[in-house]
Amino acid sequence: MAAEHMHAHMQEARIVVASNRGPVSYKLTDDGRLTAGRGGGGLVSGLSAVGQDESAVWVCAALGDGDREAVRRAGRRLDTGDTGGHRVRMLDIDPDTFAAAYNGIANSVLWFVHHLLYETPLAPVFDAEFRRQWAAYETYNAAFADAIAEEAAQGAAVLVQDYHLALVPGLLRKSRPDLRVGHFQHTPWAPPDYYRLLPDDVAEQVLRGMLGGDRAAFLTERWADAFADCCERVLGAEVVRGGTGGTAVLFEGRSVRLGVHGLGADAEFLRERAHRPDVAERMAALREQLGPDRRTIVRVDRTELSKNIVRGLHAYRRLLEEHPEWRGKVVHVAFAYPSRQDLRVYRDYTAEVARVAQDINATFGTADWEPVALHVKDDFARSLAAYRLADVALVNPIRDGMNLVAKEVPVVSDHGCVLVLSREAGAVAELGSDALVVNPYDVEATADALHAALLMSPEERATRTTRLAAAATALPPERWFLAQLEAL
């Protein structure tokens, strides 16, 4: 009877969300107490739609010592008092296994493939160490699949998030074929020729994993089409495009629907948050740093290789060289928040961002004008202050699944802002008609776009910003999440 009761307790979730990062993170204080904070990322906002749903469980990984200690103390489930009302199952995966899966495969292989980041004369090298890490990625995915299988009620809806968990739908197909499983990819998807840099068996395994679900969804049509192309070329699957049900991949007797959900900005939250006192303080400090009557070109990014910060700085340098009339009259406000600093290539990139910014300041700066205002300490209130002050927003990624900064700036801009946007950002599908669209590799063309943006009339700038803000908020996080759930 006890076993039956336990089984009933375990099989109760009608909705299961699975992601690497969860809605809560814990820190261990010196005196042994645990303090809880809200998990980062746009996903947490979106999935708050099911936060108070008693039949929903969020499965995530313990990301540090504080999380692991919370799991040890709480046992199976974390206290919802800490988790914003979410019922959370946090997995204490062996730290070495987690590091190999997360840093070794997810962030150093799958991320690099989908963002086209490899310098191919030297990388990738798929050797014995890669195989060790790939085995860890399989173990990590299996831990998630096992936990979901335990938590999910009969016929439950399971929403698996992102490239960290590409194998989970296929594993669930074997262990729990009763579940309705969707996978959502938050990154771009590589075109077939680039995707096939992966070892053949791994390239197949990732696609088969995602096709184990009932649905695979993406941020834009472009990424969904690239996935379908890979399924055709790598697996020999049949793709049925268009029609009333949209695109479907037919493989091994099953039909897997492909969906598109363009994650938007949360206008209500952003506008309220951007007018709190701490943001007003940061605006005053930024205005003082900039000096009177100066125009601003703003960027807010993590020092992620795909964000293309260095070429953005080179484009700003070209603007100052080609158009000396802007010297002393414009400041490039560059917020470059360090990312993934446990990987050497990211530490080197962060250092290069600082070096180029310092070089521009040394070359062009005067006693009362610093051309680049570089900030490297993450500060959300200061980012919002910069959004409100921006005359021009520079968003020029090499490749980006969506890019929410491009959507957030127009929403909170005080007086209208020109968006200079890379054609390789997913956001261009919705925002391209009212942005100045650039090739992210073309420094000269980006400099020209910055010049055109600075010259744009206030009236046109305001009109474009209004349209950008409307497009940017078409599918806010809560509706984005519920759309995926309804589609299942």
PAPA-800832 format. One record per residue (C-alpha): x, y, z. Coordinates in Angstrom, 2 decimals, decimal comma. Layout:
KOLKOL|X|Y|Z .
...
REM end
This chain:
KOLKOL|0,00|0,00|0,00 .
KOLKOL|2,83|2,37|0,90 .
KOLKOL|4,46|1,71|-2,48 .
KOLKOL|1,16|2,39|-4,27 .
KOLKOL|0,74|5,64|-2,33 .
KOLKOL|4,31|6,67|-3,22 .
KOLKOL|3,65|5,91|-6,90 .
KOLKOL|0,49|8,02|-6,82 .
KOLKOL|2,42|10,86|-5,20 .
KOLKOL|5,10|10,68|-7,88 .
KOLKOL|2,76|10,49|-10,88 .
KOLKOL|0,78|13,67|-10,26 .
KOLKOL|2,15|16,43|-12,50 .
KOLKOL|-0,10|17,28|-15,45 .
KOLKOL|2,51|19,74|-16,78 .
KOLKOL|6,28|19,24|-16,51 .
KOLKOL|8,79|21,88|-17,56 .
KOLKOL|12,44|20,85|-17,90 .
KOLKOL|15,37|23,23|-18,29 .
KOLKOL|18,99|23,38|-17,19 .
KOLKOL|18,44|26,52|-15,10 .
KOLKOL|15,46|26,62|-12,76 .
KOLKOL|13,30|29,35|-11,20 .
KOLKOL|15,37|29,54|-8,01 .
KOLKOL|19,05|29,49|-7,06 .
KOLKOL|20,54|29,03|-3,61 .
KOLKOL|23,59|30,46|-1,89 .
KOLKOL|25,17|29,00|1,24 .
KOLKOL|26,08|31,65|3,85 .
KOLKOL|29,15|31,39|6,11 .
KOLKOL|26,97|30,35|9,04 .
KOLKOL|25,40|27,50|7,05 .
KOLKOL|22,09|29,14|6,14 .
KOLKOL|20,63|28,89|2,65 .
KOLKOL|19,38|32,03|0,91 .
KOLKOL|17,15|31,75|-2,17 .
KOLKOL|17,13|34,07|-5,17 .
KOLKOL|15,17|34,13|-8,42 .
KOLKOL|16,74|32,16|-11,25 .
KOLKOL|17,97|34,22|-14,19 .
KOLKOL|16,91|34,27|-17,82 .
KOLKOL|13,81|35,05|-19,87 .
KOLKOL|12,61|31,48|-19,47 .
KOLKOL|11,77|32,10|-15,80 .
KOLKOL|9,46|34,98|-16,81 .
KOLKOL|7,74|32,90|-19,47 .
KOLKOL|7,22|29,84|-17,35 .
KOLKOL|5,75|31,86|-14,49 .
KOLKOL|2,52|31,29|-16,42 .
KOLKOL|2,26|27,91|-14,69 .
KOLKOL|3,95|28,97|-11,48 .
KOLKOL|0,94|28,63|-9,22 .
KOLKOL|-0,50|25,58|-11,02 .
KOLKOL|-0,65|22,79|-8,47 .
KOLKOL|-0,37|20,20|-11,23 .
KOLKOL|2,88|21,62|-12,68 .
KOLKOL|6,44|20,63|-11,75 .
KOLKOL|9,67|22,26|-12,94 .
KOLKOL|12,66|19,90|-13,32 .
KOLKOL|16,07|21,61|-13,36 .
KOLKOL|19,72|21,05|-12,45 .
KOLKOL|21,50|22,09|-9,27 .
KOLKOL|24,02|24,64|-10,57 .
KOLKOL|26,27|25,20|-7,57 .
KOLKOL|27,11|24,24|-4,01 .
KOLKOL|24,14|26,16|-2,59 .
KOLKOL|21,71|24,38|-4,92 .
KOLKOL|23,22|21,00|-4,08 .
KOLKOL|22,94|21,66|-0,36 .
KOLKOL|19,28|22,71|-0,82 .
KOLKOL|18,58|19,41|-2,59 .
KOLKOL|20,29|17,44|0,19 .
KOLKOL|18,23|19,20|2,87 .
KOLKOL|14,89|19,19|1,05 .
KOLKOL|15,04|15,71|-0,40 .
KOLKOL|12,83|15,20|-3,41 .
KOLKOL|11,14|18,59|-3,80 .
KOLKOL|12,17|22,13|-2,92 .
KOLKOL|10,07|24,35|-0,67 .
KOLKOL|7,76|26,44|-2,86 .
KOLKOL|8,15|29,34|-0,43 .
KOLKOL|11,56|29,91|-2,04 .
KOLKOL|10,57|29,19|-5,61 .
KOLKOL|7,96|31,79|-6,49 .
KOLKOL|5,15|29,25|-6,16 .
KOLKOL|6,75|26,74|-8,53 .
KOLKOL|6,99|23,10|-7,47 .
KOLKOL|10,62|22,33|-8,26 .
KOLKOL|12,51|19,06|-8,65 .
KOLKOL|16,21|20,01|-8,67 .
KOLKOL|18,68|17,34|-9,80 .
KOLKOL|21,97|16,94|-7,97 .
KOLKOL|23,99|15,62|-10,91 .
KOLKOL|27,61|14,66|-10,22 .
KOLKOL|29,62|17,92|-10,61 .
KOLKOL|32,16|16,40|-13,02 .
KOLKOL|29,38|14,93|-15,17 .
KOLKOL|27,55|18,25|-15,14 .
KOLKOL|30,68|20,23|-16,10 .
KOLKOL|31,48|17,89|-19,00 .
KOLKOL|27,88|17,97|-20,28 .
KOLKOL|27,26|21,68|-19,77 .
KOLKOL|30,62|23,31|-20,53 .
KOLKOL|32,14|20,52|-22,62 .
KOLKOL|29,21|19,71|-24,93 .
KOLKOL|26,31|22,17|-24,58 .
KOLKOL|28,32|25,40|-24,46 .
KOLKOL|31,49|24,40|-26,32 .
KOLKOL|30,08|22,17|-29,08 .
KOLKOL|26,31|22,55|-29,65 .
KOLKOL|26,34|26,31|-29,00 .
KOLKOL|29,34|26,73|-31,32 .
KOLKOL|27,73|24,70|-34,11 .
KOLKOL|24,39|26,54|-34,03 .
KOLKOL|26,04|29,98|-33,83 .
KOLKOL|28,64|29,13|-36,53 .
KOLKOL|31,49|30,10|-34,18 .
KOLKOL|34,26|27,63|-35,03 .
KOLKOL|37,57|28,74|-36,53 .
KOLKOL|37,55|25,60|-38,65 .
KOLKOL|41,31|25,34|-39,45 .
KOLKOL|41,82|24,60|-35,73 .
KOLKOL|38,47|23,51|-34,31 .
KOLKOL|36,48|21,41|-33,68 .
KOLKOL|38,58|18,34|-32,87 .
KOLKOL|36,38|15,38|-31,96 .
KOLKOL|38,79|13,14|-30,06 .
KOLKOL|38,72|10,80|-27,06 .
KOLKOL|38,11|13,73|-24,68 .
KOLKOL|35,06|14,74|-26,74 .
KOLKOL|33,74|11,17|-26,46 .
KOLKOL|34,17|11,28|-22,68 .
KOLKOL|32,22|14,54|-22,56 .
KOLKOL|29,55|13,23|-24,91 .
KOLKOL|29,00|10,26|-22,58 .
KOLKOL|28,51|12,77|-19,76 .
KOLKOL|25,95|14,67|-21,90 .
KOLKOL|24,06|11,38|-22,38 .
KOLKOL|24,14|10,74|-18,61 .
KOLKOL|22,94|14,28|-17,87 .
KOLKOL|20,03|13,95|-20,33 .
KOLKOL|19,14|10,51|-18,90 .
KOLKOL|18,94|12,01|-15,38 .
KOLKOL|16,40|14,57|-16,62 .
KOLKOL|14,40|11,96|-18,54 .
KOLKOL|14,25|9,70|-15,46 .
KOLKOL|13,08|12,55|-13,20 .
KOLKOL|10,42|13,66|-15,71 .
KOLKOL|9,19|10,07|-16,07 .
KOLKOL|8,81|9,89|-12,27 .
KOLKOL|7,03|13,24|-11,92 .
KOLKOL|4,63|13,13|-14,87 .
KOLKOL|1,06|11,92|-14,58 .
KOLKOL|-0,41|9,64|-17,25 .
KOLKOL|-0,71|11,61|-20,52 .
KOLKOL|0,94|14,72|-19,06 .
KOLKOL|2,31|17,56|-21,21 .
KOLKOL|6,11|17,92|-21,02 .
KOLKOL|7,91|21,01|-22,29 .
KOLKOL|11,67|20,42|-22,65 .
KOLKOL|13,76|23,55|-23,08 .
KOLKOL|16,84|24,07|-25,20 .
KOLKOL|20,01|22,48|-26,55 .
KOLKOL|21,17|21,21|-23,15 .
KOLKOL|18,35|18,62|-23,23 .
KOLKOL|18,19|17,59|-26,90 .
KOLKOL|18,16|13,86|-26,10 .
KOLKOL|15,35|13,96|-23,51 .
KOLKOL|12,31|13,65|-25,85 .
KOLKOL|13,75|10,47|-27,43 .
KOLKOL|14,48|8,95|-24,02 .
KOLKOL|10,93|9,72|-22,84 .
KOLKOL|9,49|8,15|-26,00 .
KOLKOL|11,02|4,85|-24,83 .
KOLKOL|10,21|5,09|-21,11 .
KOLKOL|6,89|7,00|-21,16 .
KOLKOL|5,21|6,83|-24,61 .
KOLKOL|1,97|8,08|-23,02 .
KOLKOL|3,41|11,59|-22,52 .
KOLKOL|2,91|14,51|-24,92 .
KOLKOL|6,38|15,97|-25,33 .
KOLKOL|7,49|19,23|-26,91 .
KOLKOL|11,05|20,53|-27,30 .
KOLKOL|11,80|24,24|-27,66 .
KOLKOL|15,14|25,43|-29,06 .
KOLKOL|16,18|28,91|-27,86 .
KOLKOL|19,22|29,16|-30,15 .
KOLKOL|19,47|29,32|-33,94 .
KOLKOL|19,73|26,02|-35,81 .
KOLKOL|22,75|25,39|-38,02 .
KOLKOL|22,32|24,81|-41,78 .
KOLKOL|23,07|21,18|-42,82 .
KOLKOL|26,62|21,70|-44,13 .
KOLKOL|27,69|23,32|-40,86 .
KOLKOL|25,65|20,97|-38,66 .
KOLKOL|27,55|18,07|-40,26 .
KOLKOL|30,75|19,25|-38,58 .
KOLKOL|29,44|17,09|-35,73 .
KOLKOL|30,49|13,42|-35,79 .
KOLKOL|27,94|11,54|-37,92 .
KOLKOL|26,58|9,44|-35,06 .
KOLKOL|26,23|12,47|-32,76 .
KOLKOL|24,54|14,55|-35,47 .
KOLKOL|22,01|11,73|-35,89 .
KOLKOL|21,56|11,19|-32,16 .
KOLKOL|20,67|14,86|-31,50 .
KOLKOL|18,09|14,93|-34,31 .
KOLKOL|16,60|11,58|-33,24 .
KOLKOL|16,44|12,85|-29,66 .
KOLKOL|14,43|15,91|-30,63 .
KOLKOL|12,23|13,91|-33,01 .
KOLKOL|11,31|11,65|-30,08 .
KOLKOL|8,77|14,28|-29,04 .
KOLKOL|5,45|15,19|-30,63 .
KOLKOL|6,60|18,69|-31,48 .
KOLKOL|9,86|20,61|-31,98 .
KOLKOL|9,56|24,40|-31,81 .
KOLKOL|11,84|27,32|-32,64 .
KOLKOL|11,99|31,10|-32,34 .
KOLKOL|11,73|31,81|-36,09 .
KOLKOL|10,75|30,10|-39,35 .
KOLKOL|14,38|30,30|-40,44 .
KOLKOL|15,61|28,09|-37,59 .
KOLKOL|12,71|25,65|-38,01 .
KOLKOL|13,50|25,35|-41,74 .
KOLKOL|17,18|24,70|-40,99 .
KOLKOL|16,21|21,91|-38,56 .
KOLKOL|13,93|20,36|-41,20 .
KOLKOL|16,77|20,56|-43,75 .
KOLKOL|19,10|18,72|-41,32 .
KOLKOL|16,47|16,02|-40,76 .
KOLKOL|16,26|15,52|-44,54 .
KOLKOL|20,00|15,54|-45,19 .
KOLKOL|21,31|13,72|-42,10 .
KOLKOL|18,49|11,26|-41,33 .
KOLKOL|16,85|10,92|-44,73 .
KOLKOL|13,56|11,95|-43,13 .
KOLKOL|10,66|13,21|-45,25 .
KOLKOL|9,59|16,81|-44,62 .
KOLKOL|6,05|17,94|-45,42 .
KOLKOL|6,03|21,73|-45,64 .
KOLKOL|3,06|24,06|-45,40 .
KOLKOL|-0,53|22,91|-45,28 .
KOLKOL|-2,97|23,51|-42,44 .
KOLKOL|-0,75|21,85|-39,84 .
KOLKOL|2,43|23,68|-40,83 .
KOLKOL|5,67|21,78|-41,38 .
KOLKOL|6,04|18,18|-40,20 .
KOLKOL|8,97|15,75|-40,20 .
KOLKOL|8,02|12,14|-41,04 .
KOLKOL|10,53|9,70|-39,59 .
KOLKOL|10,33|6,01|-38,64 .
KOLKOL|6,55|5,94|-38,86 .
KOLKOL|5,97|9,05|-36,78 .
KOLKOL|5,01|12,62|-37,66 .
KOLKOL|6,64|15,38|-35,61 .
KOLKOL|5,21|18,88|-36,00 .
KOLKOL|7,53|21,88|-36,19 .
KOLKOL|6,31|25,08|-34,54 .
KOLKOL|7,43|28,71|-34,35 .
KOLKOL|6,93|30,94|-31,30 .
KOLKOL|8,75|34,30|-31,41 .
KOLKOL|9,39|35,12|-27,75 .
KOLKOL|8,55|38,79|-27,12 .
KOLKOL|9,35|41,35|-24,45 .
KOLKOL|7,24|41,75|-21,32 .
KOLKOL|6,12|45,38|-21,82 .
KOLKOL|4,21|45,76|-18,57 .
KOLKOL|7,10|44,52|-16,42 .
KOLKOL|9,78|46,46|-18,34 .
KOLKOL|7,96|49,80|-18,28 .
KOLKOL|7,17|49,53|-14,59 .
KOLKOL|10,69|48,38|-13,70 .
KOLKOL|12,32|51,09|-15,84 .
KOLKOL|10,64|53,86|-13,81 .
KOLKOL|11,69|52,79|-10,33 .
KOLKOL|13,97|55,03|-8,23 .
KOLKOL|17,10|52,89|-8,71 .
KOLKOL|16,83|53,34|-12,50 .
KOLKOL|16,39|57,12|-12,08 .
KOLKOL|19,59|57,14|-9,98 .
KOLKOL|21,50|55,22|-12,67 .
KOLKOL|20,19|57,61|-15,36 .
KOLKOL|21,47|60,61|-13,43 .
KOLKOL|24,88|58,96|-13,02 .
KOLKOL|25,04|58,05|-16,73 .
KOLKOL|24,07|61,58|-17,80 .
KOLKOL|26,85|62,96|-15,62 .
KOLKOL|29,35|60,50|-17,10 .
KOLKOL|28,27|61,32|-20,68 .
KOLKOL|28,36|65,08|-20,34 .
KOLKOL|25,75|67,57|-21,59 .
KOLKOL|23,97|67,28|-24,96 .
KOLKOL|25,80|64,20|-26,19 .
KOLKOL|24,15|61,53|-28,34 .
KOLKOL|24,33|57,90|-27,24 .
KOLKOL|24,90|54,62|-29,09 .
KOLKOL|23,96|51,92|-26,58 .
KOLKOL|24,67|48,20|-26,51 .
KOLKOL|23,84|45,78|-23,70 .
KOLKOL|25,24|42,26|-24,01 .
KOLKOL|26,98|39,47|-22,24 .
KOLKOL|30,56|38,98|-23,49 .
KOLKOL|29,30|36,02|-25,48 .
KOLKOL|31,29|35,26|-28,64 .
KOLKOL|28,16|35,37|-30,81 .
KOLKOL|27,24|38,92|-29,70 .
KOLKOL|29,94|40,46|-31,94 .
KOLKOL|30,93|43,21|-29,49 .
KOLKOL|34,44|43,62|-30,89 .
KOLKOL|33,25|44,30|-34,46 .
KOLKOL|30,71|46,74|-33,02 .
KOLKOL|33,56|48,65|-31,39 .
KOLKOL|35,51|48,61|-34,66 .
KOLKOL|32,45|50,02|-36,46 .
KOLKOL|32,25|52,83|-33,89 .
KOLKOL|35,96|53,56|-34,45 .
KOLKOL|35,28|53,79|-38,22 .
KOLKOL|32,40|56,21|-37,52 .
KOLKOL|34,79|58,50|-35,63 .
KOLKOL|37,45|58,19|-38,36 .
KOLKOL|35,10|58,75|-41,31 .
KOLKOL|32,88|61,37|-39,66 .
KOLKOL|35,04|63,53|-37,39 .
KOLKOL|32,02|65,80|-36,86 .
KOLKOL|30,75|63,24|-34,32 .
KOLKOL|33,88|63,46|-32,17 .
KOLKOL|33,00|64,95|-28,80 .
KOLKOL|29,28|64,74|-29,65 .
KOLKOL|28,53|61,02|-29,26 .
KOLKOL|29,36|58,35|-26,66 .
KOLKOL|29,21|54,60|-27,21 .
KOLKOL|27,70|53,25|-23,98 .
KOLKOL|28,81|49,60|-24,04 .
KOLKOL|27,59|47,27|-21,31 .
KOLKOL|29,54|44,04|-21,77 .
KOLKOL|28,75|41,74|-18,86 .
KOLKOL|31,26|38,88|-18,45 .
KOLKOL|29,83|35,51|-19,52 .
KOLKOL|31,06|31,91|-19,16 .
KOLKOL|34,36|33,02|-17,65 .
KOLKOL|35,17|29,41|-16,71 .
KOLKOL|35,95|28,87|-20,43 .
KOLKOL|39,26|30,32|-21,58 .
KOLKOL|38,01|31,44|-25,00 .
KOLKOL|35,39|33,60|-23,23 .
KOLKOL|37,95|35,11|-20,85 .
KOLKOL|40,14|35,99|-23,85 .
KOLKOL|37,19|37,54|-25,67 .
KOLKOL|36,20|39,64|-22,64 .
KOLKOL|39,80|40,90|-22,42 .
KOLKOL|39,76|41,81|-26,13 .
KOLKOL|36,55|43,84|-25,69 .
KOLKOL|38,24|45,86|-22,93 .
KOLKOL|41,44|46,29|-24,98 .
KOLKOL|39,65|47,64|-28,07 .
KOLKOL|37,50|50,02|-25,98 .
KOLKOL|40,60|51,35|-24,21 .
KOLKOL|42,39|51,78|-27,54 .
KOLKOL|39,52|53,87|-28,95 .
KOLKOL|39,52|56,04|-25,83 .
KOLKOL|43,29|56,48|-25,99 .
KOLKOL|43,16|57,42|-29,69 .
KOLKOL|40,18|59,79|-29,74 .
KOLKOL|39,45|60,79|-26,12 .
KOLKOL|39,90|64,35|-24,88 .
KOLKOL|40,03|65,94|-21,45 .
KOLKOL|36,23|66,20|-21,31 .
KOLKOL|35,10|63,38|-23,66 .
KOLKOL|35,47|59,61|-23,27 .
KOLKOL|34,29|58,04|-26,56 .
KOLKOL|33,47|54,60|-25,09 .
KOLKOL|31,80|54,22|-21,69 .
KOLKOL|32,45|50,53|-21,00 .
KOLKOL|30,72|48,86|-18,05 .
KOLKOL|31,47|45,22|-17,21 .
KOLKOL|29,54|44,72|-13,97 .
KOLKOL|26,07|43,29|-14,52 .
KOLKOL|23,43|45,78|-13,38 .
KOLKOL|19,87|45,41|-14,69 .
KOLKOL|18,75|48,83|-13,41 .
KOLKOL|21,67|50,49|-15,23 .
KOLKOL|20,81|48,56|-18,42 .
KOLKOL|17,25|49,92|-18,24 .
KOLKOL|18,61|53,44|-17,67 .
KOLKOL|20,72|53,08|-20,82 .
KOLKOL|17,70|51,80|-22,76 .
KOLKOL|15,75|54,92|-21,78 .
KOLKOL|18,59|57,26|-22,77 .
KOLKOL|19,58|55,58|-26,04 .
KOLKOL|19,48|57,52|-29,31 .
KOLKOL|20,79|54,47|-31,17 .
KOLKOL|20,77|50,81|-30,08 .
KOLKOL|23,44|48,61|-31,65 .
KOLKOL|22,46|44,92|-31,78 .
KOLKOL|24,83|43,22|-34,24 .
KOLKOL|25,21|39,53|-33,32 .
KOLKOL|26,99|37,09|-35,60 .
KOLKOL|23,95|34,89|-35,05 .
KOLKOL|21,24|34,90|-32,39 .
KOLKOL|18,15|32,79|-31,78 .
KOLKOL|16,09|35,95|-31,12 .
KOLKOL|17,86|38,73|-29,14 .
KOLKOL|15,59|40,25|-26,51 .
KOLKOL|17,69|43,43|-26,12 .
KOLKOL|16,53|44,44|-29,62 .
KOLKOL|12,96|44,05|-28,39 .
KOLKOL|13,41|45,62|-24,95 .
KOLKOL|15,03|48,93|-25,97 .
KOLKOL|12,09|50,22|-28,08 .
KOLKOL|9,66|49,28|-25,30 .
KOLKOL|11,28|51,51|-22,64 .
KOLKOL|12,91|54,21|-24,82 .
KOLKOL|12,02|57,71|-23,55 .
KOLKOL|12,27|59,67|-26,78 .
KOLKOL|12,57|57,11|-29,57 .
KOLKOL|15,61|55,09|-30,53 .
KOLKOL|17,01|53,92|-33,88 .
KOLKOL|17,70|50,17|-33,90 .
KOLKOL|20,76|49,05|-35,86 .
KOLKOL|20,12|45,32|-36,13 .
KOLKOL|22,08|42,36|-37,52 .
KOLKOL|20,32|40,42|-40,24 .
KOLKOL|21,53|37,27|-38,42 .
KOLKOL|19,43|37,96|-35,29 .
KOLKOL|16,15|36,07|-35,11 .
KOLKOL|14,48|39,35|-34,12 .
KOLKOL|15,00|40,69|-37,67 .
KOLKOL|12,02|38,60|-38,82 .
KOLKOL|9,71|40,82|-36,73 .
KOLKOL|11,68|44,07|-36,43 .
KOLKOL|13,58|44,29|-39,72 .
KOLKOL|11,18|46,65|-41,50 .
KOLKOL|11,67|49,41|-38,90 .
KOLKOL|15,35|48,81|-38,06 .
KOLKOL|18,52|49,63|-39,99 .
KOLKOL|19,59|46,08|-40,91 .
KOLKOL|23,31|45,26|-41,29 .
KOLKOL|25,61|42,37|-42,19 .
KOLKOL|27,33|41,73|-38,83 .
KOLKOL|30,71|41,02|-40,44 .
KOLKOL|30,73|44,27|-42,46 .
KOLKOL|32,32|46,88|-40,21 .
KOLKOL|32,17|49,63|-42,87 .
KOLKOL|28,43|49,10|-43,51 .
KOLKOL|27,76|49,04|-39,75 .
KOLKOL|29,62|52,35|-39,35 .
KOLKOL|27,49|53,81|-42,17 .
KOLKOL|24,33|52,59|-40,45 .
KOLKOL|25,40|54,21|-37,15 .
KOLKOL|25,96|57,50|-39,02 .
KOLKOL|22,52|57,26|-40,70 .
KOLKOL|20,93|56,43|-37,34 .
KOLKOL|22,45|59,49|-35,67 .
KOLKOL|21,17|61,71|-38,51 .
KOLKOL|17,60|60,37|-38,44 .
KOLKOL|14,95|62,98|-37,59 .
KOLKOL|13,30|62,78|-34,16 .
KOLKOL|9,90|62,33|-35,84 .
KOLKOL|10,95|59,32|-37,91 .
KOLKOL|12,81|57,86|-34,96 .
KOLKOL|9,71|58,11|-32,75 .
KOLKOL|7,44|56,60|-35,43 .
KOLKOL|9,77|53,65|-35,98 .
KOLKOL|10,13|53,09|-32,23 .
KOLKOL|6,35|52,91|-31,76 .
KOLKOL|6,09|50,25|-34,46 .
KOLKOL|9,12|48,36|-33,11 .
KOLKOL|7,63|48,29|-29,60 .
KOLKOL|4,33|46,91|-30,92 .
KOLKOL|6,10|44,13|-32,85 .
KOLKOL|8,44|43,39|-29,93 .
KOLKOL|5,61|42,72|-27,50 .
KOLKOL|3,33|40,68|-29,77 .
KOLKOL|4,01|37,43|-27,87 .
KOLKOL|5,05|38,26|-24,28 .
KOLKOL|6,69|35,52|-22,19 .
KOLKOL|3,52|34,21|-20,56 .
KOLKOL|1,60|33,96|-23,84 .
KOLKOL|4,68|32,49|-25,56 .
KOLKOL|4,74|29,67|-23,03 .
KOLKOL|1,00|29,03|-23,10 .
KOLKOL|1,09|28,93|-26,92 .
KOLKOL|3,57|26,02|-26,72 .
KOLKOL|1,38|24,25|-24,17 .
KOLKOL|-1,77|24,69|-26,25 .
KOLKOL|-0,02|23,45|-29,38 .
KOLKOL|0,79|20,16|-27,58 .
REM end
